[in-house]
Amino acid sequence: MKRSVGKLSGKAVLITGAARRLGREIALAMAEAGADVAITFRNSAREAQHTVIDLGGFGVRAVALPCDVTSPQSVKAAVKETAKELGGIDILVNNAANYETAEFEKLTLAQWDAIFAANTRGVFLVSQTALKHLRERQGKVINMGSLGGIRPWASHAHYCSSKAAVHMLTKVMAKALAPEIAVNCVAPGMIDLGEKSAAEFMRRMARQTPMKRNGKGREIAEAVFFFATAPHFITGQILAVDGGLGL
Ligand SMILES: NC(=O)c1ccc[n+]([C@@H]2O[C@H](COP(=O)([O-])OP(=O)(O)OC[C@H]3O[C@@H](n4cnc5c(N)ncnc54)[C@H](OP(=O)(O)O)[C@@H]3O)[C@@H](O)[C@H]2O)c1
């Protein structure tokens, strides 16, 4: 095993909901660049263990911690454990979220509240809880927004609104937490993660996208990596990574 020496050597990164899919891609990109990485999981304990093994392959410290971003106690424990295991927190990636399709007329208050609790309140809660550590290291927060927070999708009122709120929260946090902490947001468009059930939808979206294809997980990870390594002077930005679909 060879320790990665890269742009993030010596940095400690906490990524929520990163056992699989985009969170895992982001974690791998960070570890490849030499960062020590703590990932959190809620239900995907087995995938989290696999991801930790793969992260360890880069010779960095890697841990998986249980965390429900809707629970203050759970978030407090995960942040405390991350700081203990990795010695601090330089970069927080607020990735954990839920996605759901629901017709506007049938959308229930329970659905609305559940999406906001995870997608929006969770970002606020984890960021506020990790603040002391991030300040100590002049750190960075990278929130995961969505093209759905920029463009209205008729059957996703709660999801789109929750992500639009994350975009605004990014800007508010950038102002409130400066000059110590830089806060930015990556807003993915259609990302093909190989789901068979979504294949036809993905083909249709690719045709509508100026770049004539959907995005790859690695491309989202590279956008997050850009903010992780960007000058501290870049703050409060929402970067759509969507092949031009939102234009
Ligand atoms: N995939 C896309 O095409 C796309 C497009 C636009 C925006 N995004 C955004 O990019 C980010 C990553 O996308 P993704 O598709 O990889 O996300 P995802 O699979 O929908 O969710 C990522 C993880 O969030 C965790 N999670 C959900 N609720 C949680 C809670 N209450 N507490 C803690 N963890 C919770 C889950 O962990 P467990 O599995 O451990 O339960 C899940 O694996 C998300 O913020 C998403 O909204 C994605």
PDBQT file of the ligand as one rigid body, heavy atoms in Angstrom, charges set to zero:
ROOT
HETATM    1  N1  LIG A 301     -27.502  11.314  -8.874  1.00  0.00    +0.000 N 
HETATM    2  C1  LIG A 301     -27.841  12.401  -9.558  1.00  0.00    +0.000 C 
HETATM    3  O1  LIG A 301     -28.056  12.344 -10.776  1.00  0.00    +0.000 OA
HETATM    4  C2  LIG A 301     -27.964  13.736  -8.854  1.00  0.00    +0.000 A 
HETATM    5  C3  LIG A 301     -28.499  14.825  -9.562  1.00  0.00    +0.000 A 
HETATM    6  C4  LIG A 301     -28.615  16.047  -8.911  1.00  0.00    +0.000 A 
HETATM    7  C5  LIG A 301     -28.212  16.188  -7.589  1.00  0.00    +0.000 A 
HETATM    8  N2  LIG A 301     -27.693  15.118  -6.925  1.00  0.00    +0.000 N 
HETATM    9  C6  LIG A 301     -27.285  15.305  -5.531  1.00  0.00    +0.000 C 
HETATM   10  O2  LIG A 301     -25.964  14.805  -5.339  1.00  0.00    +0.000 OA
HETATM   11  C7  LIG A 301     -25.867  14.142  -4.073  1.00  0.00    +0.000 C 
HETATM   12  C8  LIG A 301     -25.468  12.678  -4.274  1.00  0.00    +0.000 C 
HETATM   13  O3  LIG A 301     -26.353  12.080  -5.216  1.00  0.00    +0.000 OA
HETATM   14  P1  LIG A 301     -26.699  10.512  -5.149  1.00  0.00    +0.000 P 
HETATM   15  O4  LIG A 301     -27.646  10.242  -6.260  1.00  0.00    +0.000 OA
HETATM   16  O5  LIG A 301     -25.457   9.729  -5.015  1.00  0.00    +0.000 OA
HETATM   17  O6  LIG A 301     -27.508  10.520  -3.754  1.00  0.00    +0.000 OA
HETATM   18  P2  LIG A 301     -28.444   9.369  -3.150  1.00  0.00    +0.000 P 
HETATM   19  O7  LIG A 301     -27.951   8.047  -3.578  1.00  0.00    +0.000 OA
HETATM   20  O8  LIG A 301     -29.870   9.713  -3.412  1.00  0.00    +0.000 OA
HETATM   21  O9  LIG A 301     -28.194   9.620  -1.593  1.00  0.00    +0.000 OA
HETATM   22  C9  LIG A 301     -26.889   9.606  -1.041  1.00  0.00    +0.000 C 
HETATM   23  C10 LIG A 301     -26.918   9.050   0.320  1.00  0.00    +0.000 C 
HETATM   24  O10 LIG A 301     -27.632   9.892   1.213  1.00  0.00    +0.000 OA
HETATM   25  C11 LIG A 301     -27.853   9.123   2.357  1.00  0.00    +0.000 C 
HETATM   26  N3  LIG A 301     -28.985   9.648   3.138  1.00  0.00    +0.000 N 
HETATM   27  C12 LIG A 301     -30.253   9.836   2.750  1.00  0.00    +0.000 A 
HETATM   28  N4  LIG A 301     -30.978  10.308   3.792  1.00  0.00    +0.000 NA
HETATM   29  C13 LIG A 301     -30.124  10.404   4.842  1.00  0.00    +0.000 A 
HETATM   30  C14 LIG A 301     -30.255  10.822   6.184  1.00  0.00    +0.000 A 
HETATM   31  N5  LIG A 301     -31.425  11.237   6.696  1.00  0.00    +0.000 N 
HETATM   32  N6  LIG A 301     -29.159  10.797   6.964  1.00  0.00    +0.000 NA
HETATM   33  C15 LIG A 301     -27.973  10.394   6.482  1.00  0.00    +0.000 A 
HETATM   34  N7  LIG A 301     -27.785   9.969   5.237  1.00  0.00    +0.000 NA
HETATM   35  C16 LIG A 301     -28.857   9.984   4.423  1.00  0.00    +0.000 A 
HETATM   36  C17 LIG A 301     -28.061   7.686   1.914  1.00  0.00    +0.000 C 
HETATM   37  O11 LIG A 301     -27.238   6.876   2.734  1.00  0.00    +0.000 OA
HETATM   38  P3  LIG A 301     -27.508   5.288   2.995  1.00  0.00    +0.000 P 
HETATM   39  O12 LIG A 301     -27.496   4.660   1.626  1.00  0.00    +0.000 OA
HETATM   40  O13 LIG A 301     -26.364   4.885   3.849  1.00  0.00    +0.000 OA
HETATM   41  O14 LIG A 301     -28.841   5.185   3.679  1.00  0.00    +0.000 OA
HETATM   42  C18 LIG A 301     -27.616   7.709   0.448  1.00  0.00    +0.000 C 
HETATM   43  O15 LIG A 301     -26.747   6.669   0.104  1.00  0.00    +0.000 OA
HETATM   44  C19 LIG A 301     -27.227  14.308  -3.406  1.00  0.00    +0.000 C 
HETATM   45  O16 LIG A 301     -27.214  15.460  -2.586  1.00  0.00    +0.000 OA
HETATM   46  C20 LIG A 301     -28.165  14.507  -4.576  1.00  0.00    +0.000 C 
HETATM   47  O17 LIG A 301     -29.348  15.198  -4.247  1.00  0.00    +0.000 OA
HETATM   48  C21 LIG A 301     -27.575  13.901  -7.524  1.00  0.00    +0.000 A 
ENDROOT
TORSDOF 0
